[in-house]
Amino acid sequence: MEDAEIIANMMTVLLAGNASIGHFLPNLIHALWRHPAQRSRVLADQSVVDTAIEEGVRWDTSTQCFARITSGPVTLSGTEIPERSRLVLLYGSANRDESAIANADSFDIDRGKVRHFGFGSGPHICLGATATRAMLRTILPKVLSTFGDFEIDLARAVRVRHMMVRGFRSLPLAW
């Protein structure tokens, strides 16, 4: 790899490692607030924590997109894309694709395993995915049991303003 590629990859790893848990946990807390029946299920049954995390990653992933360069010519849905073309892959959109995931716009911790791009895929999978899942598996039950029936003040919530990242800079809670 050239120096510029190494630097770009290291910047991505550092950004992803720092941002993933910091943006994803508030996204998941927001999703569970919007869906109180799902939140109650997670509080009542620790065995659904992993499926709640996976559904949260799919439903409102903190990394919405990434740019890639094609390594060769490719045809996608009838469109010819030449080699060395720069593409933006919209993970957030793919995770809501009704042709791939039934009822994709609904948040459903009973959905079962589906292929999603919340942590990327294949050789571009997030290097921190396993650590993020493990941290969330530990943090989520403690946060929910502490906060219980919490409320979010959306009027005071502040979203991160970035094309690639979806999360909250501030998510005021009351319990």
KAQUI-V497400 format. One record per residue. N is the residue number from 0. RES is the residue in one letter. OMEGA is omega in whole degrees, -180 to 180 (none if undefined). Layout:
n->N res->RES omega->OMEGA
n->N res->RES omega->OMEGA
This chain:
n->0 res->M omega->176
n->1 res->E omega->-179
n->2 res->D omega->-179
n->3 res->A omega->179
n->4 res->E omega->178
n->5 res->I omega->180
n->6 res->I omega->180
n->7 res->A omega->179
n->8 res->N omega->179
n->9 res->M omega->177
n->10 res->M omega->179
n->11 res->T omega->180
n->12 res->V omega->-180
n->13 res->L omega->178
n->14 res->L omega->-177
n->15 res->A omega->-179
n->16 res->G omega->-179
n->17 res->N omega->-172
n->18 res->A omega->-172
n->19 res->S omega->-177
n->20 res->I omega->-178
n->21 res->G omega->178
n->22 res->H omega->-175
n->23 res->F omega->-179
n->24 res->L omega->176
n->25 res->P omega->177
n->26 res->N omega->-180
n->27 res->L omega->177
n->28 res->I omega->177
n->29 res->H omega->180
n->30 res->A omega->-180
n->31 res->L omega->175
n->32 res->W omega->180
n->33 res->R omega->-177
n->34 res->H omega->-173
n->35 res->P omega->178
n->36 res->A omega->178
n->37 res->Q omega->179
n->38 res->R omega->179
n->39 res->S omega->178
n->40 res->R omega->180
n->41 res->V omega->178
n->42 res->L omega->-176
n->43 res->A omega->-173
n->44 res->D omega->-179
n->45 res->Q omega->-179
n->46 res->S omega->180
n->47 res->V omega->-179
n->48 res->V omega->-179
n->49 res->D omega->180
n->50 res->T omega->176
n->51 res->A omega->178
n->52 res->I omega->-180
n->53 res->E omega->179
n->54 res->E omega->176
n->55 res->G omega->178
n->56 res->V omega->180
n->57 res->R omega->-170
n->58 res->W omega->-177
n->59 res->D omega->-177
n->60 res->T omega->-179
n->61 res->S omega->176
n->62 res->T omega->-174
n->63 res->Q omega->-177
n->64 res->C omega->174
n->65 res->F omega->175
n->66 res->A omega->177
n->67 res->R omega->176
n->68 res->I omega->-178
n->69 res->T omega->180
n->70 res->S omega->178
n->71 res->G omega->178
n->72 res->P omega->-180
n->73 res->V omega->175
n->74 res->T omega->178
n->75 res->L omega->179
n->76 res->S omega->177
n->77 res->G omega->179
n->78 res->T omega->178
n->79 res->E omega->179
n->80 res->I omega->-177
n->81 res->P omega->175
n->82 res->E omega->178
n->83 res->R omega->175
n->84 res->S omega->178
n->85 res->R omega->-180
n->86 res->L omega->171
n->87 res->V omega->179
n->88 res->L omega->-175
n->89 res->L omega->-178
n->90 res->Y omega->179
n->91 res->G omega->178
n->92 res->S omega->180
n->93 res->A omega->-179
n->94 res->N omega->177
n->95 res->R omega->-178
n->96 res->D omega->-178
n->97 res->E omega->179
n->98 res->S omega->180
n->99 res->A omega->-175
n->100 res->I omega->179
n->101 res->A omega->180
n->102 res->N omega->-173
n->103 res->A omega->-180
n->104 res->D omega->179
n->105 res->S omega->176
n->106 res->F omega->-172
n->107 res->D omega->-178
n->108 res->I omega->175
n->109 res->D omega->-176
n->110 res->R omega->-173
n->111 res->G omega->-175
n->112 res->K omega->174
n->113 res->V omega->176
n->114 res->R omega->178
n->115 res->H omega->-176
n->116 res->F omega->-179
n->117 res->G omega->176
n->118 res->F omega->-176
n->119 res->G omega->-178
n->120 res->S omega->175
n->121 res->G omega->-178
n->122 res->P omega->-180
n->123 res->H omega->178
n->124 res->I omega->179
n->125 res->C omega->180
n->126 res->L omega->-180
n->127 res->G omega->-175
n->128 res->A omega->-178
n->129 res->T omega->179
n->130 res->A omega->180
n->131 res->T omega->178
n->132 res->R omega->-179
n->133 res->A omega->179
n->134 res->M omega->-179
n->135 res->L omega->179
n->136 res->R omega->179
n->137 res->T omega->-173
n->138 res->I omega->-171
n->139 res->L omega->-180
n->140 res->P omega->-180
n->141 res->K omega->179
n->142 res->V omega->-178
n->143 res->L omega->180
n->144 res->S omega->177
n->145 res->T omega->-176
n->146 res->F omega->-180
n->147 res->G omega->-177
n->148 res->D omega->-175
n->149 res->F omega->174
n->150 res->E omega->177
n->151 res->I omega->176
n->152 res->D omega->-177
n->153 res->L omega->180
n->154 res->A omega->180
n->155 res->R omega->179
n->156 res->A omega->180
n->157 res->V omega->178
n->158 res->R omega->171
n->159 res->V omega->180
n->160 res->R omega->-178
n->161 res->H omega->-178
n->162 res->M omega->-173
n->163 res->M omega->-171
n->164 res->V omega->174
n->165 res->R omega->180
n->166 res->G omega->180
n->167 res->F omega->170
n->168 res->R omega->-180
n->169 res->S omega->179
n->170 res->L omega->-175
n->171 res->P omega->179
n->172 res->L omega->171
n->173 res->A omega->179
n->174 res->W omega->none
